[in-house]
Amino acid sequence: MKLEDEQLKLREHCFGAEVFSPLVQEWIRDGNLWNIWVPKAYGGLEMTLSQGLVKLKELARIDGSLGWTITLCSGANYFIGNLQQCTSQEIFNNSEFSPCLGGSGGVYGIAEKINDHYKISGTWHYATGAPYLTHFTLNAEISEDGKKLLNKDGSPTIKSFVIPKTKVRIIEDWNTMGLKATATHSFEVEDKFIHENCSFVYNEFHLPHPIFKIPFQLFADLTLWVNYIGMAEHFLEEAIKLAPERNFEELEDTITLSNQKIAHFADEIEDGILKNMVFNDSYVKEIHGEASNMVKNITRSIVSLFPYLGVKASRKEEQINQIFCDYFTATQHHIFTRK
């Protein structure tokens, strides 16, 4: 399927960028793409799982950084389902800005409970889209009266928080070979007080919409999987231009099978939601295993092809070189590299 003229122009604006231009950022806002999963009542597009996955793959095919950034940031806006209603209303029904959430999945700080507030300090890594965010999400260990709180099993008590960018200092340390415009910088919070209403827990949802009945790990696996497929489709597109005489059947078949599998899973999940299906751990692990294996197969196919595409494919001014660098930067995400 060929890209439309608007998408090709967008690809040109993304090429070589270390940060999205005002034009690209405006295009994202005009399309309301930060809010793919957000309910219409909160100003979002309220896409179904299938619709959203198709859109994210399309964006990744246009440009790796574009797809990755919108996937991770719209995935953080997905936390509207976890937030307390007063916080959701304050962030998403505010006409002063178009909300864009993002942050870190690591536990790199401490939140000291003081009455109905938390005093948060720490430095968190890998906040995709840091310059574009209006709010940052983070995980922190909870302490009270100078002691860390523990769960019944002895593990530290951890909560997630959403805080406005005004309470954050961005540390510009994203220096990778690819996905440059994702600007996945670290950030620091130093003794900032946050009301307990801004805390939330993964997989505890407060909104009834179907999308929020999906376990977060399952949601994360599927939304990232389509990014690898989209970048692979873009790679194939450019590779055929460089070496039309070569056989690309292996990569084509792997992409086709990936698309079939993810469409099947999306339909199955949506049908399961209608039937009030409980997505147990074995089902989540099944899809995680399929996603991991298919991404590995895509990776092997790209690696096997790259040496035959000529010196041109190694030049930084070529699209295929950026796609290659974007793809293999994306493969370092922990979600599909866990042993």
N, C-alpha and C positions, 0 to 999 in steps of 0.2 A: 504494500500500500504506500503510495507516494505521499510525501508531506505537502501540505498546502503552502501557498506563497507566504502567508503570514508566519507559519512555523519555520520556514526556511530563513526568513529575515530575522526571526528570533534567534535561530541557531547562529547566525552571523554575529549578532550582538553578544552572544554568550562566549563565542570562540576566543580563547586566550585571556579571558577576563579573570582577574583575581578578586573582584567583587562585582556584583551585578550593577549595571548602569541604572540611572534613574528611569530610563525607558523600560528596562526589563522589570524593575521593581513595580513600576506603574502598571505594566501588563499583568503581573501577578495579582496586584490589588484589584484591578478592574475585573479580572476573572474570578475574584473572590476565592482564589485557590488555596490560601491558608486555611480556609474554612470548608474544605471538601466534606468533612465528616460532621460538621457542626449543624445542629438542628435549625430549620428555617426560622423557628421562633426566636432564635438568638442571632439571626442574620446570616446563617450558613447555607450551604448548598444541599445539605442533608442527602448526600449520595448513598446509594446502597453499596454493599461491599463490592459487588461485581462492577458497578459503574466507576467506583473510585479506583479500583485496580487497573481498569482500562485506561483511565485518565493518567494515572501515575506512570504507567508503562509508556504512554505516548509522550509524556514530558521527558522521561529518561532517554527516549529515542531522539528527541530534539537535541538534548544536551545533558550529559551526565550530571553536572553540578546542578542544573535546573531541576531535574527529576529528584535527585537526592535531597536537595534542600527543601523542596515542597513536600516530599514524603515525610521527612523527619519533623518539619515544623507543623504540617497539618496533623501529623501523628501526635505532636504535643498539644495542639488545639483539641484533639480527640479527648484529652483529659477533662474537657468540660463535663463529660459524663461522670467523672470522679469528684469534681469540685462541689462544695456546698453551694446551694442555690444563690445565696447572697453574693458570693464571690463570682459565680458565673454571670449574674446580672451585672455586676460592677464592671467586669472585664469585657463581656461580649455585647452588652447593650449600651455601650458608651460611644457616642457619636464623634468623640474627639480623635479617635484613631481606629485603624483597622487592626484588630488584635493578631499578634503573631507570637506564639509561644515556642520555646525551645530550651534545651539545656542538656544536662548530663545524667546518665543513668548510673554513674558511680556514686559511692558513698564516701565523700571526701571532706565532710565537715561535721560540726556539732551544732545542735539546736538546744539551747538551754531553756527549759520551761520556766517561765516567770508569770504566775497568775494565768491570765488568758492570752499571753503573748509568748513568743519564742525569740530568744536572742541568738541569731545565726552567724556563724563564722566558718570560713573555710575557703579552699580553692578547688574548683571543679574543672575537669578537663573535657574537651571535645563537645562543645556546644555548637552544633550545626546551625549556621545562619546567624551567628552572634550579632553582626551589625544590623540585621533586619528585625531583630526581636523587640517586642514591646514588653515582654515578660519572660523571666527565666524560671525554669523548673529545676529542682535539685533534690537530692536525697541526703538526709543527715541522721546521725545517731542522736537520740534524745537523752538529755541529762536533766536532772532536777536536784537542787540543793547540793550541787557539786559532785553528784554521783550519776554515772551512766545507768539508765534504766534497762532492765533485761526482760526478755520474754520468759515464758514458763520453761522453755527448753534451755535457758541460759544464754541464748543468742542476744545480741544488742537490739534494742527497740529502734526501729527505723521508720521515719515518716518522710513523705514527699511534700514539697512546698512550691508554691508559685509566687514569685515576687516581681515587682516592677523593675524595669531596667535602671531606674534612678538610684536603686540601692545596690547596684552591681558595678564592678570595675572590670572591663574586658581586658584580657591579656592577649595581645596579638601574637600568638605563637604557632599558628597553623602554617607549616612550611613543608608541603608535600609535593610529590611529583604530579598529582592529579587531584580532581575535585576541588580545585583552587577556589572557585567562586562560592563554594559552600562556606568559606570563612569559618571553619570549625575551631574557633579559638577557645582558650580557657577563660574562666572568669573567677573573680574573687568577691566574697562578701565579708565585710568586717564589722562585727558587732551591730548588726541591723535588727531592729525589732519588727516582728511580723505577727499579726493577729492569728490566733489559732484557726480562724475561718479559712485561712489561706493554706492550711495543711490538707493533705488527702492521702488515700491509700489505694495502690493499684488493685484493680479487680473488685473494688467496692464502688458500684455505680449508683447514681442518684437520679438518672434520667431513664425513661422507659423505652427509648427508641431501639429498634432491632440491632443497630450497629454496636450498641453498648452491652449486648449480651454475649459478645465474643471475648474470650479470654485474651488479655493483652499480648501474651507471648504469641498466640496464634495470629493475632492482628499484625504484630510486628514482623513475623516470618513472611506473611503473604505480601505485605506492602514493600518490604525490601526485596523479596524475590523478583517482583515485577521490574524493579530497577535494573537488576542484572540482565534480565531478558531484553529490556528496552535498549540498554547500552550495547548488548550483543547484536541486536538487529541493526543498530547504527554502524557497528563495526563491520558487519557483513555487507551492508550497503556500500561502504567505502572500499572494502577489500575487493569486491567485484569490479569496481572502477579501476583499481590498480592492477589486478591480475585476472582479467576476464577468462583467460584460458584455463585457470585452475579449477579443481573440483572442490566445491564448498559443501558437499552433501552432508558431511558429518555435522558441521555447525548448523546447517539448515534443519536437519532432522532433530537435533537437540533442542533448537529453539521451538520448533513445531510441537515436540513432545512436552516441553515446559509450558507452553501456552495451553495445550490441551489439559494438562494436569491441574494447572492453577484455575482454569475455568471450571473444571469438574469440582474442585474443592470449594470454590466460591459458591457454586450452585448448591452443593451439598450442605454447606454451612447455612446459607439463606433458607433452604428448605428445613433444616434442623431447627432454626430459630422459630419458624412458623409452627413447628410441632413441639415447641418447648423442650427441645433436646438439651441434655446436659453434656457439655463438651469436656469429657473427663481427660485425665492426664495421658492415657494411652492414645487417645485421638490426637491430642496436641503433639505428642511425641512422633506419631505417625507422619503428620504433615511436616513437622520440623525435619524429620529424616528425609522425606521426599524432596523438600526444598534444598537441603544441604547437598544431597546427591546430585540434583539437577544443576545447581550452581557449580559444583565441582566439574561436572561434565562440560558445561559451557566453558569453564576456565581452560580445561584440557584442549578443547577444540580451538580456542583462540590462540593458545600457546603453540599448538601444532601448525597453525597457519602463518603466524607472524613472520617466521624466518624466510618465507617464500614471497613476501610482498615487496622486497627491494629496499634500497636505502631511503627512498622517498618516505616510506612508512616510519622511519626513524627521525625524520625532520620535525622540529617543533612547530613549524608553520603549517603542517598538514593536519587535517581533521582526524585522520586515523590514528595519528600519534597521540593526540589529546584523548581520544576515546580509549586507547590502550592504557594510558596513564590513569584516566578516570576509573576504568574498570578495575585495574589492579590495586588502586588505592581503596576502592570500595570493598575488595575482597578481604581487607584487613579488619573490617568490622567484626567484632567478636561473635555476632549472632550465628554465623555459619562456620566459625573456626573453632568452636568448642570441641574438645575431645570427648 
